[in-house]
């Protein structure tokens, strides 16, 4: 049997698959939030905007900013559920720690702090 075959995938426990799908879903939410962040953040004033007198938005777009916060909170919730599930399932072995879940938690918290405490 070759490594990574379909029979190997069928032997993966159900909860490990759930952890994998929750991780993928959490990162998908984070990528969408990062895209919304790009359009919601205040625009930067550059030399070209000064020369040509282009007006620059120096405030958060309210609707997109709210969507950004909601997406980050959903991503944080999904990653916290994944982290708790990972801890409960693998606490005896302490060998199966998903680092990407912790990175996602820190990224969501960083995005929320960026929105609420300054840009």
C-alpha positions in Angstrom: 0.0 0.0 0.0 1.4 3.4 -1.0 1.5 6.3 1.4 -1.3 8.7 1.1 -3.7 6.3 -0.6 -7.4 6.2 -0.3 -7.4 3.3 2.1 -5.1 5.3 4.4 -7.6 8.2 4.3 -10.4 5.9 5.2 -8.6 4.8 8.3 -8.2 8.3 9.6 -10.5 8.8 12.6 -13.6 10.9 12.2 -12.5 13.6 14.7 -9.1 14.1 13.0 -11.0 14.8 9.8 -13.2 17.3 11.6 -10.1 19.0 12.9 -8.7 19.2 9.4 -11.9 20.7 8.0 -12.3 23.2 10.8 -8.7 24.3 10.2 -9.3 24.7 6.5 -12.6 26.6 7.2 -10.9 28.9 9.7 -8.1 29.8 7.3 -10.6 30.4 4.5 -12.5 32.8 6.7 -9.2 34.5 7.6 -8.3 34.9 3.9 -11.7 36.5 3.2 -11.2 38.8 6.2 -7.8 39.8 4.9 -9.4 40.7 1.5 -12.1 42.7 3.2 -9.5 44.4 5.3 -7.8 45.6 2.2 -10.9 47.5 1.1 -12.0 48.6 4.5 -8.8 50.2 5.9 -8.0 53.9 5.6 -6.1 54.8 2.5 -2.5 56.0 2.8 -1.5 59.5 1.8 1.5 59.4 -0.7 3.5 61.9 -2.6 1.4 61.3 -5.7 -1.8 62.0 -3.9 -0.2 65.2 -2.6 1.0 66.3 -6.1 -2.2 65.6 -7.9 -4.5 66.7 -5.1 -6.3 63.4 -4.8 -8.5 63.1 -1.8 -7.7 60.2 0.5 -10.1 58.4 2.8 -8.6 58.5 6.3 -11.3 56.5 8.1 -12.5 52.9 8.1 -15.3 52.1 5.7 -18.0 51.3 8.3 -19.8 48.5 6.5 -16.7 46.7 5.4 -15.0 47.3 8.8 -18.0 45.7 10.6 -17.8 42.7 8.1 -14.0 42.5 8.8 -14.6 42.3 12.6 -17.5 39.7 12.2 -15.3 37.5 10.0 -12.4 37.7 12.4 -14.7 36.8 15.3 -16.1 33.8 13.4 -12.5 32.7 12.5 -11.4 33.1 16.1 -14.4 31.1 17.3 -13.7 28.3 14.8 -10.0 28.2 15.7 -10.8 28.1 19.4 -13.2 25.2 18.9 -10.5 23.4 16.9 -8.0 24.1 19.6 -10.2 22.8 22.4 -11.2 19.7 20.3 -7.5 19.1 19.6 -6.7 19.4 23.3 -9.5 17.1 24.4 -8.8 14.4 21.8 -5.0 14.2 22.0 -4.3 15.3 25.7 -3.2 11.8 26.7 -0.6 11.4 23.9 0.5 15.0 23.7 2.0 14.3 20.3 -0.6 15.8 18.0 -0.5 19.6 18.2 -1.8 21.6 15.3 0.4 24.7 15.2 -1.6 26.3 12.4 -4.6 26.6 14.7 -2.5 28.6 17.2 -1.2 30.7 14.4 -4.7 31.4 13.2 -5.8 32.3 16.8 -2.9 34.8 17.0 -3.6 36.2 13.6 -7.3 36.8 14.4 -6.5 38.4 17.7 -3.9 40.6 15.9 -6.4 41.7 13.3 -9.0 42.6 15.9 -6.4 44.6 17.9 -5.4 46.3 14.7 -9.0 47.4 14.1 -9.8 48.4 17.6 -6.5 49.9 18.8 -5.1 51.7 15.8 -3.8 51.6 12.3 
